[in-house]
Amino acid sequence: GATEKVELYIKSSFPKFSVECTSPDGHYVAEEKIAFKVHFEENVNVTDSNLEIIISKDKKHKAKMTSSVAKNVSSIDFEYTVQKNDNFTVFFS
């Protein structure tokens, strides 16, 4: 099948970052959760509790932030809840 890439859109200048899927590889069904962690090379301040990351090539699937608003953090956690009829692959390069 086709591979997808996770894209992270940032409105301001941020340090270098990497994205990790912290859930195990496998197939997920509706209502199961997939966890992601964005790691930053330098600490950041999280000022918006509504951050999302796009996890599919068609940009329709977004993981929502589960971390709290905080200052001086090195990573932010996100979570995606699988929806009925979802059919896509999360891929990190």
C-alpha positions as protocol buffer text, in pm:
chain_id: "A"
residue {
  index: 1
  type: GLY
  ca { x: 0 y: 0 z: 0 }
}
residue {
  index: 2
  type: ALA
  ca { x: 92 y: 364 z: -18 }
}
residue {
  index: 3
  type: THR
  ca { x: 296 y: 514 z: 262 }
}
residue {
  index: 4
  type: GLU
  ca { x: 192 y: 833 z: 436 }
}
residue {
  index: 5
  type: LYS
  ca { x: 401 y: 1090 z: 616 }
}
residue {
  index: 6
  type: VAL
  ca { x: 325 y: 1278 z: 932 }
}
residue {
  index: 7
  type: GLU
  ca { x: 340 y: 1651 z: 881 }
}
residue {
  index: 8
  type: LEU
  ca { x: 370 y: 1904 z: 1158 }
}
residue {
  index: 9
  type: TYR
  ca { x: 266 y: 2259 z: 1075 }
}
residue {
  index: 10
  type: ILE
  ca { x: 414 y: 2522 z: 1303 }
}
residue {
  index: 11
  type: LYS
  ca { x: 307 y: 2887 z: 1293 }
}
residue {
  index: 12
  type: SER
  ca { x: 623 y: 3033 z: 1445 }
}
residue {
  index: 13
  type: SER
  ca { x: 992 y: 2952 z: 1449 }
}
residue {
  index: 14
  type: PHE
  ca { x: 1065 y: 2639 z: 1653 }
}
residue {
  index: 15
  type: PRO
  ca { x: 1381 y: 2444 z: 1716 }
}
residue {
  index: 16
  type: LYS
  ca { x: 1442 y: 2124 z: 1522 }
}
residue {
  index: 17
  type: PHE
  ca { x: 1199 y: 1845 z: 1614 }
}
residue {
  index: 18
  type: SER
  ca { x: 1125 y: 1479 z: 1555 }
}
residue {
  index: 19
  type: VAL
  ca { x: 797 y: 1288 z: 1571 }
}
residue {
  index: 20
  type: GLU
  ca { x: 764 y: 945 z: 1731 }
}
residue {
  index: 21
  type: CYS
  ca { x: 467 y: 710 z: 1737 }
}
residue {
  index: 22
  type: THR
  ca { x: 468 y: 564 z: 2089 }
}
residue {
  index: 23
  type: SER
  ca { x: 196 y: 305 z: 2015 }
}
residue {
  index: 24
  type: PRO
  ca { x: 305 y: -39 z: 1891 }
}
residue {
  index: 25
  type: ASP
  ca { x: 294 y: -127 z: 1521 }
}
residue {
  index: 26
  type: GLY
  ca { x: -23 y: -302 z: 1417 }
}
residue {
  index: 27
  type: HIS
  ca { x: -379 y: -265 z: 1300 }
}
residue {
  index: 28
  type: TYR
  ca { x: -617 y: -51 z: 1504 }
}
residue {
  index: 29
  type: VAL
  ca { x: -996 y: -56 z: 1506 }
}
residue {
  index: 30
  type: ALA
  ca { x: -1253 y: 217 z: 1576 }
}
residue {
  index: 31
  type: GLU
  ca { x: -1220 y: 386 z: 1918 }
}
residue {
  index: 32
  type: GLU
  ca { x: -863 y: 260 z: 1976 }
}
residue {
  index: 33
  type: LYS
  ca { x: -607 y: 531 z: 2040 }
}
residue {
  index: 34
  type: ILE
  ca { x: -270 y: 590 z: 1871 }
}
residue {
  index: 35
  type: ALA
  ca { x: -17 y: 799 z: 2066 }
}
residue {
  index: 36
  type: PHE
  ca { x: 249 y: 1032 z: 1926 }
}
residue {
  index: 37
  type: LYS
  ca { x: 524 y: 1238 z: 2086 }
}
residue {
  index: 38
  type: VAL
  ca { x: 693 y: 1540 z: 1928 }
}
residue {
  index: 39
  type: HIS
  ca { x: 1046 y: 1588 z: 2067 }
}
residue {
  index: 40
  type: PHE
  ca { x: 1218 y: 1928 z: 2040 }
}
residue {
  index: 41
  type: GLU
  ca { x: 1594 y: 1989 z: 2024 }
}
residue {
  index: 42
  type: GLU
  ca { x: 1544 y: 2288 z: 2256 }
}
residue {
  index: 43
  type: ASN
  ca { x: 1276 y: 2337 z: 2519 }
}
residue {
  index: 44
  type: VAL
  ca { x: 958 y: 2516 z: 2411 }
}
residue {
  index: 45
  type: ASN
  ca { x: 663 y: 2688 z: 2574 }
}
residue {
  index: 46
  type: VAL
  ca { x: 323 y: 2531 z: 2500 }
}
residue {
  index: 47
  type: THR
  ca { x: 68 y: 2813 z: 2504 }
}
residue {
  index: 48
  type: ASP
  ca { x: -218 y: 2660 z: 2303 }
}
residue {
  index: 49
  type: SER
  ca { x: -409 y: 2354 z: 2427 }
}
residue {
  index: 50
  type: ASN
  ca { x: -570 y: 2295 z: 2084 }
}
residue {
  index: 51
  type: LEU
  ca { x: -257 y: 2191 z: 1891 }
}
residue {
  index: 52
  type: GLU
  ca { x: -292 y: 1911 z: 1635 }
}
residue {
  index: 53
  type: ILE
  ca { x: -59 y: 1719 z: 1407 }
}
residue {
  index: 54
  type: ILE
  ca { x: -165 y: 1585 z: 1069 }
}
residue {
  index: 55
  type: ILE
  ca { x: -99 y: 1212 z: 1048 }
}
residue {
  index: 56
  type: SER
  ca { x: -221 y: 1122 z: 698 }
}
residue {
  index: 57
  type: LYS
  ca { x: -125 y: 1226 z: 348 }
}
residue {
  index: 58
  type: ASP
  ca { x: -479 y: 1345 z: 269 }
}
residue {
  index: 59
  type: LYS
  ca { x: -457 y: 1577 z: 575 }
}
residue {
  index: 60
  type: LYS
  ca { x: -796 y: 1452 z: 704 }
}
residue {
  index: 61
  type: HIS
  ca { x: -658 y: 1268 z: 1010 }
}
residue {
  index: 62
  type: LYS
  ca { x: -527 y: 1480 z: 1296 }
}
residue {
  index: 63
  type: ALA
  ca { x: -392 y: 1379 z: 1635 }
}
residue {
  index: 64
  type: LYS
  ca { x: -493 y: 1615 z: 1918 }
}
residue {
  index: 65
  type: MET
  ca { x: -259 y: 1736 z: 2189 }
}
residue {
  index: 66
  type: THR
  ca { x: -292 y: 1555 z: 2521 }
}
residue {
  index: 67
  type: SER
  ca { x: -12 y: 1742 z: 2703 }
}
residue {
  index: 68
  type: SER
  ca { x: -98 y: 2036 z: 2926 }
}
residue {
  index: 69
  type: VAL
  ca { x: -11 y: 2396 z: 2850 }
}
residue {
  index: 70
  type: ALA
  ca { x: 334 y: 2437 z: 3005 }
}
residue {
  index: 71
  type: LYS
  ca { x: 661 y: 2626 z: 2987 }
}
residue {
  index: 72
  type: ASN
  ca { x: 1007 y: 2491 z: 2917 }
}
residue {
  index: 73
  type: VAL
  ca { x: 914 y: 2141 z: 2791 }
}
residue {
  index: 74
  type: SER
  ca { x: 1115 y: 1916 z: 2558 }
}
residue {
  index: 75
  type: SER
  ca { x: 822 y: 1720 z: 2412 }
}
residue {
  index: 76
  type: ILE
  ca { x: 447 y: 1735 z: 2350 }
}
residue {
  index: 77
  type: ASP
  ca { x: 212 y: 1434 z: 2348 }
}
residue {
  index: 78
  type: PHE
  ca { x: -67 y: 1383 z: 2094 }
}
residue {
  index: 79
  type: GLU
  ca { x: -335 y: 1117 z: 2049 }
}
residue {
  index: 80
  type: TYR
  ca { x: -551 y: 1004 z: 1758 }
}
residue {
  index: 81
  type: THR
  ca { x: -873 y: 808 z: 1812 }
}
residue {
  index: 82
  type: VAL
  ca { x: -936 y: 568 z: 1524 }
}
residue {
  index: 83
  type: GLN
  ca { x: -1267 y: 637 z: 1351 }
}
residue {
  index: 84
  type: LYS
  ca { x: -1505 y: 390 z: 1186 }
}
residue {
  index: 85
  type: ASN
  ca { x: -1404 y: 336 z: 820 }
}
residue {
  index: 86
  type: ASP
  ca { x: -1051 y: 476 z: 871 }
}
residue {
  index: 87
  type: ASN
  ca { x: -809 y: 321 z: 623 }
}
residue {
  index: 88
  type: PHE
  ca { x: -466 y: 483 z: 617 }
}
residue {
  index: 89
  type: THR
  ca { x: -109 y: 415 z: 718 }
}
residue {
  index: 90
  type: VAL
  ca { x: 90 y: 634 z: 955 }
}
residue {
  index: 91
  type: PHE
  ca { x: 449 y: 644 z: 835 }
}
residue {
  index: 92
  type: PHE
  ca { x: 757 y: 819 z: 970 }
}
residue {
  index: 93
  type: SER
  ca { x: 1065 y: 870 z: 752 }
}
